[in-house]
Amino acid sequence: MKRRNTPSKEKVLSILKSQNYAMCHDTIAEQTDDINRATIYRILNQFCEDGVAHRITSESGKQFFALCKSCNAGEHHHNHLHFQCNSCEKVECFKSEINISLPEGYQIENFNGLISGFCNSCAPN
C-alpha cells in the first residue's frame, strides 16, 4: 500500500537516520516539538508495516525502533540479535543473522532476540 509522505514522517525518518542505534518513542518525541505523541507512534507503526523500520521489544516491554538498513523492498532480514545496555539503555542491532531451526510444520513470522548487559562505553573495567 502506497502511503502519503508528510512533513511529520520525513522528520521522524530523519531522526531515525541520525542515529546508529534503535530509539524509543520518548526519545523521538523529545526531538520533535511540533508532532504529537500519537502521530509519532502511528508513523513508527507504519514504518514497521512498510519495512522501513523494525521494532525491538525490551525486557521491560518498552519498544525501540531501528531503520531497516540491510533490507531490500519486499525482502526483510530481521533475524538478528539486539543488545540493550543495562546502564545507558541504548539498544543496538547486531549485524550477524541468526539461523533458527524449528520442527517441521512451524513457520517463523517474527523474531525478537535481545541480549542485555553492558555496552563497550558502560562496561565496568
C-alpha positions in Angstrom: 0.0 0.0 0.0 1.4 3.3 -1.1 1.3 5.9 1.8 1.3 9.6 1.5 4.6 11.3 2.5 4.2 14.0 5.1 6.5 16.5 6.8 5.9 14.6 10.1 7.0 11.3 8.5 10.1 13.0 7.0 11.0 14.4 10.4 10.7 11.1 12.2 12.6 9.3 9.4 15.3 12.0 9.7 15.6 11.4 13.4 15.9 7.6 13.0 18.5 8.1 10.3 20.6 10.4 12.5 21.4 7.6 15.0 23.1 4.2 14.6 21.0 2.6 17.3 17.4 1.9 18.0 15.3 4.7 19.5 12.3 4.6 21.8 9.1 6.7 21.2 10.0 9.0 24.1 13.5 9.8 22.7 12.0 10.6 19.3 9.2 12.7 20.8 11.8 14.8 22.7 13.3 15.8 19.4 10.1 16.9 17.9 8.1 19.8 19.3 5.6 20.1 16.5 4.4 16.4 16.2 2.0 15.0 18.9 2.9 11.7 20.5 0.0 9.7 18.9 1.1 10.8 15.5 4.7 9.7 16.2 3.5 6.3 17.4 1.3 5.9 14.3 4.2 6.9 12.0 6.6 4.4 13.7 4.0 1.6 13.3 3.5 2.4 9.6 7.3 2.3 9.2 7.3 -1.2 10.7 4.4 -2.3 8.5 6.1 -0.9 5.4 9.5 -2.4 6.1 11.2 0.9 6.7 11.9 0.1 10.4 11.7 -2.8 12.7 10.5 -2.9 16.3 12.6 -4.3 19.2 10.8 -5.0 22.5 13.0 -4.8 25.6 12.7 -7.0 28.7 10.5 -4.3 30.3 8.2 -4.2 27.3 9.4 -0.8 26.1 9.5 -0.6 22.3 12.5 0.6 20.3 12.6 1.3 16.6 15.5 0.9 14.2 15.8 1.6 10.5 15.9 -1.5 8.2 19.3 -0.7 6.6 20.0 -4.1 5.1 16.6 -4.8 3.7 15.5 -4.5 0.1 12.0 -3.7 -1.0 9.7 -6.6 0.0 12.6 -8.6 1.4 13.4 -8.1 5.1 16.1 -9.6 7.2 15.2 -9.1 10.9 16.6 -12.3 12.3 19.5 -10.7 14.1 20.2 -10.1 17.7 19.8 -6.9 19.6 21.8 -5.7 22.6 20.4 -3.4 25.3 22.8 -1.8 27.8 21.7 -2.1 31.4 23.3 1.3 32.2 22.6 3.7 29.3 19.7 1.7 27.9 20.9 2.1 24.4 19.6 -0.7 22.0 21.8 -1.7 19.1 21.3 -4.1 16.2 24.0 -6.7 15.7 24.6 -7.4 12.0 25.1 -11.2 12.3 22.0 -13.1 11.2 20.7 -16.0 13.3 19.6 -19.3 11.8 16.8 -20.9 13.8 15.7 -24.4 13.1 12.2 -25.2 14.0 10.4 -28.5 14.0 8.6 -29.5 10.8 5.3 -27.6 10.3 6.4 -24.5 12.2 7.0 -21.2 10.5 8.7 -18.1 11.9 6.8 -14.9 11.4 8.7 -12.7 13.9 12.0 -12.9 15.9 12.9 -10.7 18.7 16.3 -11.7 20.1 17.5 -9.4 22.9 20.7 -9.7 24.9 21.2 -7.4 27.9 24.4 -6.4 29.6 26.8 -3.5 29.4 27.9 -1.8 26.2 31.5 -1.1 25.4 31.1 2.5 26.8 29.5 1.5 30.1 31.2 -1.9 30.9 33.0 -1.8 34.2 36.7 -2.2 34.0 
